[in-house]
Amino acid sequence: MDRSGSKSVLNLGKAKCASSVEQCRHVLVLLVNLLRDDIRVAVLLELVAQGPCSLSSLARRLRVGHRKVGRALKQLESFGLIHTHLISVGKSRKYKYYSAEENLESILKEVLSSSS
């Protein structure tokens, strides 16, 4: 479980639908909620395509305000789709980078190829 109290979308996605209809329903609800926001979708696709990025880099690439991107990153992290990485540079300076879940790219490719 992640800190929001819900299981990760990816972990639930691995569960077999035949074993639990409720789990599949829960996964679908989480995915629909994820896809409701264009910013979240754009951020997720950018992280999968380009690799790890900082908040300001994502905001600049997507031409969206920092607050909107920050909110989207927080929500994606609560869904279990991205990871936050802190890199310390010096005593007081830290850089924060975000990256997509490792197996997310293969899952997205599978979903996109099956929808065509």
BELCOR-V562570 format. One record per backbone hydrogen bond with DSSP energy under -1.0 kcal/mol. CO is the residue of the C=O (numbers start at 0). NH is the residue of the N-H. E is the energy in kcal/mol with one decimal. If there is no record, write none. Layout:
co=(CO CO)
nh=(NH NH)
e=(E E)
This chain:
co=(1 5 7 8 9 11 19 20 21 22 23 24 25 26 27 28 29 30 33 36 37 38 39 40 41 42 43 44 45 46 52 53 54 55 56 57 58 64 65 66 67 68 69 70 71 72 73 74 75 78 80 82 84 86 92 94 96 97 98 100 102 103 104 105 106 107 108 109 110)
nh=(4 1 11 12 13 14 23 24 25 26 27 28 29 30 31 32 33 34 36 40 41 42 43 44 45 46 47 48 49 50 97 57 58 59 60 61 63 68 69 70 71 72 73 74 75 76 77 78 80 8 100 98 96 94 88 86 84 52 82 103 106 107 108 109 110 111 112 113 114)
e=(-1.6 -1.9 -2.4 -2.3 -1.0 -1.0 -1.7 -2.3 -2.4 -2.4 -2.4 -2.2 -2.3 -2.5 -2.5 -2.4 -2.1 -2.4 -1.0 -1.8 -2.7 -2.9 -2.5 -2.6 -2.3 -2.4 -2.0 -2.5 -3.0 -1.4 -3.0 -2.3 -2.6 -2.2 -2.5 -2.5 -1.9 -2.0 -2.8 -2.4 -2.2 -2.6 -2.1 -2.2 -2.7 -2.3 -1.9 -1.7 -2.4 -2.5 -2.7 -2.2 -3.0 -3.1 -3.2 -3.0 -3.3 -2.1 -3.0 -1.5 -1.7 -2.8 -2.4 -2.1 -2.4 -2.8 -2.4 -1.9 -1.3)
